[in-house]
Amino acid sequence: MNPHPEHAMRTEKLFPIRIVRLFLIALIASCCMQEPVFALDDNASRRAPVMLANVYHADIDLHAYWVSEKYDGIRAYWDGKTLWTRGGEAIAVPAWFVAGWPETALDGELWAGRGGFSDAVSTARRQVPDDIAWRKMRFMVFDLPAHAGTFDQRLPILQTTVAAIGLPWVQSVKQSRVSDHRSLQKMLSTVTKEGGEGLMLHRGASYYRAERNDDLLKLKLHDDAEARVIAHIDGKGKHAGRLGALLVEMPNGQRFKLGTGFSDAQRAQPPMLGSLVTYRFRGVNDSGIPRFASFLRVREDL
């Protein structure tokens, strides 16, 4: 059953117009599209070929970048037929949610609103899609992976493509220019006070490459990173009989104890050994260990 009956009549009337728009977009874009390819990692798992961000640093030429809100949801990649997680898992979505989506690849975020990360994860993990939960979801589209042009060239085509889809839960991410770093920090402060996660900076002259580099940057009030859980350390005192801290390993092989930021439920059932966790921190000490590290959540690649 269509969970959006109020759109049914409008959709029926606009259907021929939407078909024409999509056809024109396909003609315009076909000359500069390339076939997206899924890569196999060391564990032979199928991963989406997505662009990854470095951490913002102030020595960039800010005028070369577009700025947008960083949405705290699930990275999702539409390959023209299926919606995938960054980790390469197919997402079970209701047919109505992706009805009329183009064969063009789309890169974006499945988002349940500010503060809705847990809801987004729960919804995307279901093997049988829950229509009620999916009504709260939006697909925030920020790039066209298969387009061979620069981001400056991709952006207007992206906006036209999303507009032609004509569904209120599919939206193009708003991009703007910022004149200086002081204005950027002011924008960051505003977004975070309103419940946003941070900002993304995308270099206008960049081509879409499935790698991590300075073409895409993320900016938050607090640094965060990921580490793999190596061991559970028993608690003492008020935490006796449950988790006291996690022994985690950073990508460079350094290990440290992560002991704050856990809820009582998480201490009773801590993250599994081998899982990846995200933590916040404030700089590093002379040996490279994060200072004031605090558990944020288990990383969900689904």
LINKANOR-V498825 format. One line per field, one symbol per residue. phi: phi as a letter, one per 30 degrees, with the letter a starting at -180 (. if undefined). A space follows every 50 residues. Layout:
# LINKANOR-V498825
phi->???
This chain:
# LINKANOR-V498825
phi->.ddbddcddddddceddddddddddddddddbcbddbdccddchcdcddc dccddebdcdddddccbbdcdcbcdbbccjbbccdedjcdcdcdeddcdi dddddbcabdbcjdiceddddddddddcdcedddddcbcccbaceddddd deddeddedddddddicdccbdddcbcbdaddddddddddddddjddlbb cbddddcdbdacaddbbcbbdcdbabbcdcaccddbidcdibdcaccbbd edjdbaccbbjdddddddbdeddjdcbcbcabibddcjdechdbdcaddc ci
